[in-house]
Amino acid sequence: MTGLNTIGRSLLRDDAEIPASASKASRHAPSGARWLKAVRGIQPGLVLSWSVMAVVVLWALFPQWFTSYSATVGVARQQLRAPSAEHWLGTDALGRDLLARIIYGAGNSLSGALVAVGVGLVVGTTLGIVAGSARGRIDGAIMRGVDVLLSIPQLLLSLSIVILLGFGIVNAAIAVGITSIASFARLARSEVVRVRASDYVEAAFGSGGTFGRVLLRHILPNSLTSVIAFAALQLGWAILTISTLGFLGYGAPPPTPEWGLLIAEGRNYLARAWWLTTVPGIVVIVVVLSANRISQSFGKARA
Amino acid sequence: MTTAITIKPASTDVANLPVLEICNLAVGYRGNEGFQRVVHDVSLRVRPGEVVALVGESGSGKTTTAQAVIGLLAENGRLEAGAVRLNGTDIAGWSQKRLDAIRGSKISLIPQDPTSSLNPVKTIGAQVAEVLQIHRQGNRAEIDARVIELLTRVGLSQPELRARQYPHELSGGMRQRVLIAIAVALRPALIIADEPTSALDVTVQKRILDLIDELRGEYGTAVLLVTHDLGVAADRSNHIVVLKGGRIQEQGPTAEVLASPRSEYTRKLLADAPSLGKTRSVPRSVSPRIGERDDAIVVENLVQDFIVGSRRDVFRAVDGVSFTVQRGTTHAIVGESGSGKTTTARSIVGFQKPTAGRILVDGIDVTNLRGENLRRFRRTIQLVYQNPFASLDPRQTIFQIVEEPLLNFDPLPREDRARKVQAILDRVGLPPSALTRRPHALSGGQRQRVAIARALVLDPQVLVLDEAVSALDVTVQAQILALLDELQQSLGLTYLFISHDLAVVRQISDTVSVLHDGRQVDSGRVEDVFQRPGSAYTRELIGAIPGQRNLNPHLFS
């Protein structure tokens, strides 16, 4: 019976019959109850994610607030020390404090990720919007180009671009950004096409709207929300990919502190000093997860 | 024009034990704002072989009541109190597993939307067979034979072929027949039909309702008919239960309720229902003057082709439609889905170039307009869409929505715009407090008022209403129709009214064109077309209007 059962369930669900006046009730609720509701509505995971992001941004902006050690100059006879009260996360082979390197590395990794997402967001979304609103041949040309980008494995593509542009953190970020153009373009185009087909856009044209005006007033505001949610998601992915490039030696040159590079350097001492790879790895994972969680909340707010 | 099947009253000897008895039912939903009860103290009985209609507007709790009976409430719904007795056994507290044993065999469901109710990846035969397999009705060969028998019984041609086909290969009416076959497969004692024909064209609706009636007579099954259409309820039920806000307003034998409604609400529903053979309520103040032709719309030999598929096949959606609409009158275009009525309207508004033919709106040839001229032309004619939930930008406030057309033409100073928007909102009966709201905070009727205000803010000559009242509840529909009528009287507007609902058309329009498969099969003054339909198709359409059986029999004699 389960088959008929599920069919029936989905069919019978008539949203109109679920009280729509529910939101009205909250407006008239006493302020105490509203406060209680606000507290109950807090999602601990989301708060944690925002806190992680805040800490990492502060690291990037004011690293000196968080550590007194230098990120690039080691301390003599302090090589490969295990985590202790003096060096909370231990030291590396040159006697540099790992925590200091992670904190100073936040700036490089984060700005790299922002550049990467910025490139993808601006170029990709523009292409997508042009393709989605122009349609026809322009659409075909742009989207086939995007398909070509999509058909090359992302890591291979970013490696080739880095080799073309030259090594360095900014170039690695640009390379990562270019690989994400395709996804941004596809998403933006599909959103624009969806919004364009809606009655209110046709009504706007029908009331004498010019193309540019309708684009600005209706199509952009209604299609960009999911693009922004996607950008937050891409932020985590960009950190990961830039770290990968750093790990492979295509990113920031040593001794620059950068998270991917930290993991790569620590790899040589995995048996003697596991914390050198593990801790930066965990930091990357936590930041990426936080970015994903925040992106998810954007997506929900839209729905 | 009476329909073939008459309802026999349930025979009295078996009527003692009702098939279904609902006592003091209360159902609620858990939402963001806590628990909210939506069905209060509902009690009703369905006797064997009887049709009980559960009538109400959206949000009245009729579907929730039906869901509670069959144990298919949404995840957040809960049956709070009351009893649901099926043949005397209370099934209200039963687990899903226990209910599975009776669903399909003792009690079954005909769902609302035939397009989404069948599994697209399974054949029709397999889906009908499923219910037989679940309840272990014989071996494979027996089941296959029974499937064919059932498909034949519900009136599908070539049942062997149909059993091998997939849902997308069948029309809406055929799919609904398949769903009925599934529902009656095990000859249940009770069928719950939840708006079984609301998604179908009126002629198909009549055939489907006839089929349900017929099967009911044959198997002695009782039917709980959930519907928003008072006309359908009037035609098809022995007993009517009127719901509003989750409470029973009135219940009793159908003829009695219709003849002498006791509750204020039922009287209002009856007055607002267009399907009950009403003619134009307000006499025209401007009677069409003969000899003095002042045509707002002239359509001559309109042809519209579409290219379909990769093989560049041509599909002719509109084929030689011609009509003229005199200024200040209402012309209706009537037809079923796929008849080309919306295509015609879109060509007239200038959203697409016709393949051939001529369209003059207010003396301007629409077919040759492009670019800036087309944009200027849009001041003359405005379109109001069917679905007020999709035609308003969800991110804009009501003020922004209504203001927008003004920004597109000769810019007015800010204060003048604000004054104009306020005046037009007042005109369509919306309070000033609506200005700062967004569409989601308004009801369907209010949104449609906003859409009308947006269309009128440019002072157009012609308003094209594309199924503009079809998505609304009858009472709201009546209010919007009254508003349209009032606006026409005071502003001298010309309406082009696109609709599938002949009853509404009869109520508000002066002239009418009936379209069928892109061709105009009938046209002329509304009363002429209704009294002396020129084609068999028009006769069939008129005959299929629900609500003719128990009310005003003289009108269609």
Chai-1 contact restraints between the chains, C-beta under 6 A:
chainA,res_idxA,chainB,res_idxB,connection_type,confidence,min_distance_angstrom,max_distance_angstrom,comment,restraint_id
A,M1,B,D100,contact,1.0,0.0,6.0,A-B,restraint_1
A,M1,B,R103,contact,1.0,0.0,6.0,A-B,restraint_2
A,M1,B,I134,contact,1.0,0.0,6.0,A-B,restraint_3
A,G3,B,E130,contact,1.0,0.0,6.0,A-B,restraint_4
A,L4,B,G104,contact,1.0,0.0,6.0,A-B,restraint_5
A,G8,B,L72,contact,1.0,0.0,6.0,A-B,restraint_6
A,G8,B,L109,contact,1.0,0.0,6.0,A-B,restraint_7
A,R9,B,L72,contact,1.0,0.0,6.0,A-B,restraint_8
A,L11,B,P111,contact,1.0,0.0,6.0,A-B,restraint_9
A,L11,B,S117,contact,1.0,0.0,6.0,A-B,restraint_10
A,L12,B,Q67,contact,1.0,0.0,6.0,A-B,restraint_11
A,L12,B,L72,contact,1.0,0.0,6.0,A-B,restraint_12
A,R13,B,A74,contact,1.0,0.0,6.0,A-B,restraint_13
A,D14,B,T63,contact,1.0,0.0,6.0,A-B,restraint_14
A,A16,B,S58,contact,1.0,0.0,6.0,A-B,restraint_15
A,A16,B,G59,contact,1.0,0.0,6.0,A-B,restraint_16
A,E17,B,G59,contact,1.0,0.0,6.0,A-B,restraint_17
A,E17,B,T63,contact,1.0,0.0,6.0,A-B,restraint_18
A,E17,B,T64,contact,1.0,0.0,6.0,A-B,restraint_19
A,I18,B,Y29,contact,1.0,0.0,6.0,A-B,restraint_20
A,P19,B,Q36,contact,1.0,0.0,6.0,A-B,restraint_21
A,P19,B,V38,contact,1.0,0.0,6.0,A-B,restraint_22
A,A22,B,G31,contact,1.0,0.0,6.0,A-B,restraint_23
A,A22,B,E33,contact,1.0,0.0,6.0,A-B,restraint_24
A,A25,B,E33,contact,1.0,0.0,6.0,A-B,restraint_25
A,S26,B,E33,contact,1.0,0.0,6.0,A-B,restraint_26
A,S198,B,A390,contact,1.0,0.0,6.0,A-B,restraint_27
A,D199,B,Y385,contact,1.0,0.0,6.0,A-B,restraint_28
A,D199,B,A390,contact,1.0,0.0,6.0,A-B,restraint_29
A,D199,B,S391,contact,1.0,0.0,6.0,A-B,restraint_30
A,Y200,B,S391,contact,1.0,0.0,6.0,A-B,restraint_31
A,Y200,B,L392,contact,1.0,0.0,6.0,A-B,restraint_32
A,Y200,B,D393,contact,1.0,0.0,6.0,A-B,restraint_33
A,A203,B,S391,contact,1.0,0.0,6.0,A-B,restraint_34
A,G206,B,L383,contact,1.0,0.0,6.0,A-B,restraint_35
A,S207,B,P405,contact,1.0,0.0,6.0,A-B,restraint_36
A,G208,B,R375,contact,1.0,0.0,6.0,A-B,restraint_37
A,G208,B,R378,contact,1.0,0.0,6.0,A-B,restraint_38
A,G208,B,N408,contact,1.0,0.0,6.0,A-B,restraint_39
A,G208,B,F409,contact,1.0,0.0,6.0,A-B,restraint_40
A,G209,B,N408,contact,1.0,0.0,6.0,A-B,restraint_41
A,H218,B,D393,contact,1.0,0.0,6.0,A-B,restraint_42
A,P221,B,R395,contact,1.0,0.0,6.0,A-B,restraint_43
